[in-house]
Structures are given as structure tokens and as C-alpha cells.
Amino acid sequence: MDRLQSMRVFERVVTEGGFAAAARVLDISAPVVTRLVADLEEHLGTRLLQRTTRWLSLTDAGRIYLNRVRPILQDIDEAEAVTGSQTYELAGVLRVHAPPVLASYIIGPLLGRFHRSYPKIIVDIEVETVKEPFFENFDITLLGTDMSFNADVVARKVIECETILVASPQYLTQRGSPQMPQDLMQHDCLKLKTPTSRPRYWRMWRTEKPKEVIETEIAPVLLANHTDTLLRVALDDGGITSVSLDVVAPYLTRGQLVRVLSPWVTGRVAMYAALPSRKFIPRRTHVFLDFLVEETRLQMAKALDACVRPG
């Protein structure tokens, strides 16, 4: 027996004054209403209703039971309404997990505008680097990956872009702009260190035809496993580094960094937003994702326009 359904049917029979009327309101058959009330009485071991073909009334036990059941049903309805509002209304807490680079350079700069647009949504960000995030613990888990990403998770692609070489205008004024990949040997290179990378080489290819893939030798003056460190040094006129276009976009737009060796690139990456499930996704999650996609693509377009400037 579904006790909650039986309680609701019993309360509705009393409210509507009869089994047939309750059946019409609940959109179920009258025999089902009769059976559920009978099941409830059998479960409780007492008669709740006195009924004949002409009238229906509560027993003393039925009156006591009804007085207890109605507040319980009201509390359940209120709980469901509150929970439903969290799904359909643009309010509540949105839990986001992001690695440091994405939190600092992609998410962080957008949150002020997002809050002004949706002031009732509270964004709770957990920033950490983990190999296997617990997707079920967050509404959105942001992942920065290469283009071979094929994880068995529910995910939406936010943006994909190239990794490019950049330097500050002051550095290029002092040292000149490289014209060919081989010219990088004469420059201060800032290289990201990864378990599979070769410290003294950058793998590069052209985005324009004819496509040519090379590994050019460099003489790095800094190796770091931290993108933020390399970017800060480049902004301080320290040399040439490779960074994804989505991360560096604001600096290109403002002219703090300049792309070098276009149309050569050093990689292609993507950012995904992983979700805990395909079902029951709150509206605030959809709104945040749409906002994130639109804003990052707008930033990318501005950065690509800035890259047209010679560097």
C-alpha cells in the first residue's frame, strides 16, 4: 500500500464529501478511491468513515486521524513546492567545481556580470586540481582538456580554441618579433612543464594551408607546471609563452599581450561543463551555462580581432 497516496485520498474524500467527487478531483476511478480508503482502514485497524449510499461521516477515530494527517500533507506539499522552485526558479545555490586556471581567468571575471543579471543565484565555487572530480557533488564541474576528451560523463562543450604564443608589447619592442618558429631560439621562452612534454621543444603547426607540423627547438628561461606563473611572467615582459586563447583573451583585447608567429599554434584545447545527471537540471544551471558559453565566445571574438594587429 502506498500510505501517502491513501492518506491523500482519504483527506480528499472528506473534503469533497464523497468517493465519486474525490475520484473526479484526483482523476482516478471511484473503485480505486474506495480500495485505498479500505486499505488505509485495514492498516490502521479501525474504521475512519461511516458511509451509506446517501451520506458519509467521520468516525471519532477518523476525525482524530484527519486532524493529524492534514498538517502532514500540507508540510509535504510545501516541501515539494520549495524544492520545485529550486528547479524552476532563477534562485538558490549553484555549486561549481573548477581548476585554478579556469576559475581565475574564465569564471572569475564573469561572476560580477552574472550576479547583476541573476541576483538571487548564489554561486558557490570549489577551486582545486583533481584528476577525478566527484561530478555528483556539484551542479557543474568545469574541465579543461585536449580535443581527445571522451569521458563517460554528461558534459556540454563550452568552448574550444587554440593555444597560441604571446608576449608583451614591451618585450617585443626590446627583443623584436620572431618571424619564423626557428627564431624562438633567440628569445626568452616560458615553457609549461607537463609529464609528457619535452622541455626544449614546442610542437607547432599552421592553421592555414599548407598545414605543416614541426617540433621547434627552444632555449627556455623558465619551466613551470603552473600556467598562471608563466602568464604573469609574460605580462611582466619576461618572454614568450604558450597559452590557450580563452585564458589570454582579455589581455589580447586590452593590448597587454600580443600574439606572435601567427598563424602558428601549439595545440588545441576545449572546456567542458560536466553535469551530475541529464535529469532534473535546475534552471539556474542552464542559465549559468548559457551565460558562460555566450560570454566566453564573445571574449574569444574580441581576442581574435585583436590578434589581427601585427605582433
VOLO-403780 format. One record per residue (C-alpha): residue in three letters; x, y, z; residue number from 1. Coordinates in steps of 0.001 Angstrom, whole numbers, plus 500000, padded with zeros to 6 digits. Example, Ala and Ser with C-alpha at 12.3 -4.5 7.8 and 13.67 -1.06 7.14 Angstrom:
<recs>
> ALA  512300  495500  507800  1;
> SER  513670  498940  507140  2;
</recs>
This chain:
<recs>
> MET  500000  500000  500000  1;
> ASP  501168  503480  499141  2;
> ARG  500388  505025  502530  3;
> LEU  500936  508626  501384  4;
> GLN  498552  508186  498448  5;
> SER  495977  506570  500732  6;
> MET  496263  509489  503163  7;
> ARG  495745  511964  500323  8;
> VAL  492716  510037  499028  9;
> PHE  491162  509822  502489  10;
> GLU  491616  513576  503056  11;
> ARG  490142  514370  499649  12;
> VAL  487106  512106  500235  13;
> VAL  486333  514047  503401  14;
> THR  486956  517440  501756  15;
> GLU  484800  516650  498690  16;
> GLY  482118  514904  500715  17;
> GLY  482124  511614  498812  18;
> PHE  484087  508931  496986  19;
> ALA  482895  509830  493478  20;
> ALA  483654  513534  493936  21;
> ALA  487136  512726  495260  22;
> ALA  487739  510417  492299  23;
> ARG  486863  513206  489852  24;
> VAL  489210  515699  491566  25;
> LEU  492058  513187  491815  26;
> ASP  491430  511898  488274  27;
> ILE  491290  508265  489337  28;
> SER  488436  505778  489322  29;
> ALA  485916  505572  492136  30;
> PRO  486737  501882  492835  31;
> VAL  490380  502817  493342  32;
> VAL  489366  505529  495820  33;
> THR  487216  503017  497709  34;
> ARG  490009  500426  497778  35;
> LEU  492662  502900  499009  36;
> VAL  490476  504095  501883  37;
> ALA  489668  500490  502786  38;
> ASP  493380  499597  502693  39;
> LEU  494136  502534  504994  40;
> GLU  491453  501452  507467  41;
> GLU  492777  497896  507405  42;
> HIS  496312  499147  508018  43;
> LEU  495169  501295  510952  44;
> GLY  492866  498620  512305  45;
> THR  489921  500963  512675  46;
> ARG  487072  502454  510671  47;
> LEU  487638  506064  509608  48;
> LEU  484384  506723  507770  49;
> GLN  480776  505817  508274  50;
> ARG  479166  505611  504858  51;
> THR  475896  504578  503348  52;
> THR  474515  505038  499866  53;
> ARG  473245  508503  500889  54;
> TRP  475672  510012  503343  55;
> LEU  479231  509893  504657  56;
> SER  480631  510986  508016  57;
> LEU  483815  510673  510062  58;
> THR  484129  508311  512963  59;
> ASP  485820  509598  516128  60;
> ALA  488995  507819  515048  61;
> GLY  488635  509272  511550  62;
> ARG  488282  512811  512939  63;
> ILE  491441  512417  515076  64;
> TYR  493330  510895  512163  65;
> LEU  492238  513653  509748  66;
> ASN  493371  516383  512155  67;
> ARG  496836  514805  512217  68;
> VAL  497020  513963  508522  69;
> ARG  496120  517374  507096  70;
> PRO  499148  519245  508566  71;
> ILE  501415  516428  507403  72;
> LEU  500103  516638  503831  73;
> GLN  500418  520426  503890  74;
> ASP  504059  520150  505031  75;
> ILE  504773  517655  502239  76;
> ASP  503152  519924  499634  77;
> GLU  505161  522919  500894  78;
> ALA  508399  520904  500818  79;
> GLU  507709  519838  497241  80;
> ALA  506851  523413  496259  81;
> VAL  510101  524740  497733  82;
> THR  512119  522002  496052  83;
> GLY  510342  522616  492764  84;
> SER  511075  526327  492960  85;
> GLN  514762  525479  493246  86;
> THR  514452  523605  489962  87;
> TYR  512341  526080  488013  88;
> GLU  513048  529478  489570  89;
> LEU  516201  531506  488996  90;
> ALA  517251  531350  492634  91;
> GLY  519224  529173  495038  92;
> VAL  522804  527955  495343  93;
> LEU  524747  526855  492254  94;
> ARG  527712  524648  493176  95;
> VAL  530596  524826  490682  96;
> HIS  533895  522930  490656  97;
> ALA  536766  524352  488603  98;
> PRO  540549  524005  488338  99;
> PRO  542531  527140  489310  100;
> VAL  543248  528410  485785  101;
> LEU  539619  528240  484674  102;
> ALA  538398  529745  487950  103;
> SER  540845  532668  487775  104;
> TYR  540771  533522  484072  105;
> ILE  537405  532310  482771  106;
> ILE  534843  532094  485583  107;
> GLY  536032  534783  487965  108;
> PRO  535898  537730  485517  109;
> LEU  532285  536842  484579  110;
> LEU  530730  536494  488023  111;
> GLY  530100  540185  488619  112;
> ARG  528024  540492  485445  113;
> PHE  526263  537205  486174  114;
> HIS  525282  538371  489658  115;
> ARG  523893  541634  488317  116;
> SER  521755  539678  485842  117;
> TYR  520636  536989  488316  118;
> PRO  520944  538430  491841  119;
> LYS  519058  535559  493528  120;
> ILE  521513  532874  492352  121;
> ILE  524376  532271  494776  122;
> VAL  527458  530792  493079  123;
> ASP  529499  528521  495355  124;
> ILE  532835  527685  493668  125;
> GLU  535201  524940  494787  126;
> VAL  538633  525580  493247  127;
> GLU  541084  522690  493185  128;
> THR  543041  520458  490840  129;
> VAL  541954  516822  490953  130;
> LYS  542386  514017  488451  131;
> GLU  538920  512533  489008  132;
> PRO  536373  515108  490236  133;
> PHE  533250  513914  492033  134;
> PHE  530740  515120  489440  135;
> GLU  527766  514129  491578  136;
> ASN  528779  516612  494306  137;
> PHE  528404  519680  492068  138;
> ASP  525850  521212  489737  139;
> ILE  528632  521978  487227  140;
> THR  532194  520644  487033  141;
> LEU  534398  522531  484594  142;
> LEU  537086  520566  482792  143;
> GLY  539919  521840  480626  144;
> THR  541037  519088  478251  145;
> ASP  542665  518445  474940  146;
> MET  540477  517590  471957  147;
> SER  540685  513822  472624  148;
> PHE  538401  514155  475652  149;
> ASN  535888  511312  475704  150;
> ALA  534948  510854  479348  151;
> ASP  531904  508806  480247  152;
> VAL  530065  511756  481793  153;
> VAL  527184  514036  480873  154;
> ALA  529007  517094  479563  155;
> ARG  528403  520173  477457  156;
> LYS  531204  521747  475458  157;
> VAL  531565  525389  476445  158;
> ILE  534353  526453  474116  159;
> GLU  537212  525062  472071  160;
> CYS  540192  527051  470996  161;
> GLU  543851  527010  470069  162;
> THR  546871  527533  472260  163;
> ILE  548979  530348  470855  164;
> LEU  552264  532116  471526  165;
> VAL  552072  535515  473188  166;
> ALA  554379  538158  474614  167;
> SER  554065  541680  475965  168;
> PRO  554467  544647  473587  169;
> GLN  557384  545905  475716  170;
> TYR  559253  542597  475386  171;
> LEU  558768  542591  471609  172;
> THR  559932  546218  471387  173;
> GLN  563115  545277  473200  174;
> ARG  563830  541913  471538  175;
> GLY  561964  542068  468231  176;
> SER  559214  539768  466979  177;
> PRO  560101  536265  465782  178;
> GLN  559254  535769  462113  179;
> MET  559789  532000  461906  180;
> PRO  559498  529245  464543  181;
> GLN  563276  528808  464366  182;
> ASP  563673  532372  465629  183;
> LEU  562404  531251  469052  184;
> MET  565918  530010  469850  185;
> GLN  566920  533672  470112  186;
> HIS  564144  534526  472568  187;
> ASP  563324  534036  476241  188;
> CYS  560741  531250  476215  189;
> LEU  558468  530406  479128  190;
> LYS  557515  526734  478885  191;
> LEU  554732  524808  480583  192;
> LYS  556069  521629  482169  193;
> THR  553882  518508  481904  194;
> PRO  554622  514788  482429  195;
> THR  554691  514177  478651  196;
> SER  556215  517420  477376  197;
> ARG  559740  517900  476052  198;
> PRO  561184  520923  477886  199;
> ARG  563317  522188  474991  200;
> TYR  560743  521838  472207  201;
> TRP  557439  523320  471147  202;
> ARG  555274  521234  468818  203;
> MET  553678  523660  466374  204;
> TRP  551574  523702  463255  205;
> ARG  549999  526212  460926  206;
> THR  546274  526846  460909  207;
> GLU  546475  527962  457294  208;
> LYS  547251  525793  454294  209;
> PRO  549608  524197  453660  210;
> LYS  549395  522636  457109  211;
> GLU  552850  521918  458445  212;
> VAL  553644  520267  461784  213;
> ILE  557068  520788  463307  214;
> GLU  558887  520499  466606  215;
> THR  560967  523601  467001  216;
> GLU  563808  523762  469490  217;
> ILE  563779  526485  472137  218;
> ALA  566020  527587  474990  219;
> PRO  563570  528111  477879  220;
> VAL  564479  530573  480604  221;
> LEU  561586  529363  482762  222;
> LEU  559903  525994  483195  223;
> ALA  556784  525785  485355  224;
> ASN  553876  523388  485814  225;
> HIS  551629  526373  486559  226;
> THR  550015  528346  483743  227;
> ASP  549328  531333  485966  228;
> THR  553030  531714  486766  229;
> LEU  554013  531696  483093  230;
> LEU  551289  534184  482228  231;
> ARG  552336  536567  484994  232;
> VAL  555936  536498  483846  233;
> ALA  554889  537178  480251  234;
> LEU  552778  540135  481404  235;
> ASP  555855  541442  483217  236;
> ASP  557818  541496  479919  237;
> GLY  559617  538250  480772  238;
> GLY  559349  536423  477464  239;
> ILE  557179  534378  475109  240;
> THR  554798  531740  476391  241;
> SER  552105  529421  475051  242;
> VAL  548594  529755  476453  243;
> SER  545054  528935  475350  244;
> LEU  543161  531715  473616  245;
> ASP  540220  531591  476031  246;
> VAL  542513  532255  479003  247;
> VAL  544530  535021  477376  248;
> ALA  541644  536689  475529  249;
> PRO  541172  539692  477885  250;
> TYR  544892  540530  477764  251;
> LEU  544927  540450  473979  252;
> THR  541835  542656  473832  253;
> ARG  543386  545217  476189  254;
> GLY  546711  545128  474371  255;
> GLN  548651  543845  477400  256;
> LEU  549803  540852  475364  257;
> VAL  550300  540368  471642  258;
> ARG  550143  537199  469588  259;
> VAL  553362  536199  467891  260;
> LEU  554084  533831  465000  261;
> SER  550506  533782  463698  262;
> PRO  549163  531508  462158  263;
> TRP  551309  529004  464079  264;
> VAL  549669  527329  467097  265;
> THR  550963  524974  469775  266;
> GLY  547822  522982  470490  267;
> ARG  544045  522852  470636  268;
> VAL  542026  522557  473826  269;
> ALA  538430  522618  474981  270;
> MET  536471  523433  478099  271;
> TYR  533574  521182  479092  272;
> ALA  530914  521573  481746  273;
> ALA  530127  518185  483289  274;
> LEU  526723  517663  484921  275;
> PRO  525749  515087  487557  276;
> SER  522765  513854  485508  277;
> ARG  520630  514542  482463  278;
> LYS  517504  514686  484634  279;
> PHE  516141  517382  486931  280;
> ILE  518666  520029  485982  281;
> PRO  517729  523308  487731  282;
> ARG  517032  526341  485567  283;
> ARG  519867  528185  487308  284;
> THR  522291  525592  485918  285;
> HIS  521004  526083  482365  286;
> VAL  521128  529865  482751  287;
> PHE  524698  529822  484058  288;
> LEU  525866  527549  481262  289;
> ASP  524213  529681  478585  290;
> PHE  525775  532785  480131  291;
> LEU  529205  531127  480275  292;
> VAL  529059  529969  476648  293;
> GLU  527895  533365  475356  294;
> GLU  530431  535383  477342  295;
> THR  533439  533194  476545  296;
> ARG  532617  533212  472839  297;
> LEU  532256  536987  472922  298;
> GLN  535644  537299  474616  299;
> MET  537155  534958  472041  300;
> ALA  535781  537011  469149  301;
> LYS  537248  540201  470606  302;
> ALA  540597  538500  471139  303;
> LEU  540703  537192  467569  304;
> ASP  540046  540729  466326  305;
> ALA  542930  541947  468468  306;
> CYS  545202  539246  467014  307;
> VAL  544862  540888  463596  308;
> ARG  547214  543590  464831  309;
> PRO  550799  542782  463810  310;
> GLY  552922  541484  466638  311;
</recs>
